[in-house]
Amino acid sequence: MSCDIDDSLYSRQRCVLGENAMKRMCKSKVFLHGLGGVGIEIDSKSASVNSVTFFSVYLLQTFRAEASLDRLTALNPYVRITLETGDVTDIRCPLSEPANKNILKPLVDEGSSTKVDFIYTDIYGTFGNLFCDFGSDFTVLTQDDEPCREFFIGKIEKINDEELLITVLGDRRHHLENNDVIRFTELKNLPVLNEREFPIRVKSPSELIIKTSIKDIQFPYSDGGIVLQVKKPQVYTFETMLEQLKSPKLMCVDFSEPEPIKIDESLVKRLAFASQGQLAPLSAVFGGIAAQEAMKAITFTFTPINQWLYIHCASIVPLEVNTQSNEFQNTSIFVQGCTKYICSSQISLVICVYCDTDRLTMPK
């Protein structure tokens, strides 16, 4: 299959991802289950893929995917949009929003057995989560688009027969992480280390440790030398959703809020109060993130989420609502006519507590 990439549209994306990644995207197929708020956001942000296939639940005498097909097709003429009701085993990257777990289970099982990359996202009011499963042997060719780090060497010390301590010159930091790979250049009195690559272990922001089996290193170190970071493909192992649900592995990113010892009742109330709704800004956030993770799965570019992501904005939901405030009590609405649309509006107004039936005036 040939790929003709429109540089007038994708020139910046091609510069970031590279030629090979763009070719993989234009040959890829994405299966999208569910077309709620998150599903629509995912589709609107799925750029450059070859095709997107929809499946959704039956609602209001038609499938939501079928009802949305024409408008979604108009979003990007370069992406072929189809509605699928049968076999989906050849899909490269399925994405799913809130759905019946009985529907998801065979999809997850199929994904784990056929090397299909699986992404699931869900929103309950002001709470949302996302899950990624890219298989047990997923290789990331390019972890990020940051330039390779480099720094001048301050000193090299021998810790033992196998380990060397590298210190950055001056008060600078190396900005490296454990298992990063470095290469030495321009070492004067230790030329045996030049152009060799070593994985590192970080000791401090300005110190790192390498292991070497080279025996003829002549110490002491005098001066000179540069350390260059070498970016290598990284292999990641993902567990299936069923395995993670039994034993989830979560990373805490907000250390200002330690893991609670007991259940926070107020947080559970906020979740329950708005669990049936989908907040539009949160849908946009998770839709964009899910589409981005799909791009990572297809192109093998940039580090994927491993494996859960949780975001909430529970503080915007009040635990107590005063329906007797002046804002509601002083509201009056005049309704002219009594068609089925007006009746529906009246019911909506009463339910929303903007006014009660005593303050709705409907002339005969």
RATA-V20252 format. One record per residue. N is the residue number from 1. PSI is psi in radians with two decimals (999 if undefined). Layout:
n = [N	N]
psi = [PSI	PSI]
This chain:
n = [1	2	3	4	5	6	7	8	9	10	11	12	13	14	15	16	17	18	19	20	21	22	23	24	25	26	27	28	29	30	31	32	33	34	35	36	37	38	39	40	41	42	43	44	45	46	47	48	49	50	51	52	53	54	55	56	57	58	59	60	61	62	63	64	65	66	67	68	69	70	71	72	73	74	75	76	77	78	79	80	81	82	83	84	85	86	87	88	89	90	91	92	93	94	95	96	97	98	99	100	101	102	103	104	105	106	107	108	109	110	111	112	113	114	115	116	117	118	119	120	121	122	123	124	125	126	127	128	129	130	131	132	133	134	135	136	137	138	139	140	141	142	143	144	145	146	147	148	149	150	151	152	153	154	155	156	157	158	159	160	161	162	163	164	165	166	167	168	169	170	171	172	173	174	175	176	177	178	179	180	181	182	183	184	185	186	187	188	189	190	191	192	193	194	195	196	197	198	199	200	201	202	203	204	205	206	207	208	209	210	211	212	213	214	215	216	217	218	219	220	221	222	223	224	225	226	227	228	229	230	231	232	233	234	235	236	237	238	239	240	241	242	243	244	245	246	247	248	249	250	251	252	253	254	255	256	257	258	259	260	261	262	263	264	265	266	267	268	269	270	271	272	273	274	275	276	277	278	279	280	281	282	283	284	285	286	287	288	289	290	291	292	293	294	295	296	297	298	299	300	301	302	303	304	305	306	307	308	309	310	311	312	313	314	315	316	317	318	319	320	321	322	323	324	325	326	327	328	329	330	331	332	333	334	335	336	337	338	339	340	341	342	343	344	345	346	347	348	349	350	351	352	353	354	355	356	357	358	359	360	361	362	363	364]
psi = [2.18	2.59	2.00	1.84	2.21	1.80	-0.40	-0.35	-0.66	0.37	-0.75	-0.72	-0.65	-0.66	-0.64	-0.83	-0.58	2.86	-0.81	-0.70	-0.70	-0.65	-0.67	-0.66	-0.71	-0.17	-0.02	2.79	2.36	2.30	2.16	2.02	2.07	2.30	0.92	-2.72	-0.76	-0.72	-0.74	-0.71	-0.68	-0.81	-0.72	-0.32	0.13	1.51	2.49	-0.06	2.78	-0.79	2.62	2.21	2.31	2.61	2.30	2.92	2.79	2.17	2.31	0.83	0.18	2.76	2.42	-0.62	-0.71	-0.71	-0.49	-0.12	-0.85	-0.78	-0.63	-0.59	-0.57	-0.22	-0.74	1.85	-0.23	-0.18	2.18	2.15	2.25	2.78	2.13	2.31	0.04	-2.17	2.35	0.42	-0.28	0.22	2.36	-0.72	1.71	2.44	2.57	2.49	-3.01	2.23	2.90	2.26	-0.47	-0.52	-0.65	-0.58	-0.92	-0.52	-0.72	-0.79	-0.74	-0.69	-0.69	-0.42	-0.35	0.29	0.61	2.27	2.28	2.30	2.29	2.31	2.59	2.49	2.27	1.58	-1.94	0.20	2.49	2.66	2.83	2.48	2.44	2.39	1.82	0.37	3.01	-0.14	1.27	2.12	2.19	2.00	-0.68	1.99	-0.65	3.08	0.30	2.51	2.66	2.41	2.64	2.60	2.76	2.56	2.29	-0.83	2.76	2.17	2.60	2.09	-0.87	-2.89	-0.31	-0.24	2.48	2.50	2.13	2.23	2.38	2.52	2.37	-2.62	0.43	2.95	2.70	-0.40	0.60	2.91	2.88	2.44	0.03	2.73	2.37	2.82	2.41	2.50	2.71	0.49	2.22	-1.03	0.03	0.98	-0.34	-0.36	-0.25	2.43	0.28	2.60	2.44	2.37	2.63	2.84	2.18	2.25	-0.70	3.02	-0.32	0.10	2.51	2.78	2.40	2.70	2.40	2.56	0.12	2.23	-0.46	0.71	2.18	1.88	2.79	2.81	2.43	-1.28	3.08	3.02	2.51	2.46	2.23	2.33	2.39	2.05	2.16	2.68	2.42	2.44	2.24	2.52	2.18	2.55	2.76	2.87	-0.65	-0.68	-0.72	-0.57	-0.55	-0.68	1.36	2.52	1.88	2.52	2.26	2.18	-0.22	1.57	-0.09	-0.32	1.58	2.78	2.20	2.56	-0.61	2.92	2.33	1.85	-0.68	-0.62	-0.67	-0.67	-0.76	-0.65	-0.75	-0.67	-0.61	0.33	-0.42	-0.05	2.89	1.94	2.21	-0.84	-0.67	-0.62	-0.72	-0.69	-0.92	-0.56	-0.75	-0.72	-0.75	-0.74	-0.63	-0.70	-0.61	-0.70	-0.71	-0.72	-0.63	-0.70	-0.21	0.54	2.29	2.54	2.21	2.92	2.37	1.67	-0.25	2.59	2.22	2.34	2.40	2.74	0.91	-0.41	-0.28	-0.17	1.99	2.49	-0.50	2.31	2.16	1.73	-0.10	0.30	2.84	-0.52	-0.65	-0.68	-0.53	0.22	2.21	2.48	2.32	2.18	2.18	2.17	2.84	0.87	3.06	-0.49	-0.68	-0.71	-0.71	-0.68	-0.68	-0.78	-0.72	-0.71	-0.71	-0.76	-0.67	-0.09	0.40	-0.43	2.88	3.05	-0.38	-0.37	0.21	2.06	2.06	1.78	2.64	999]
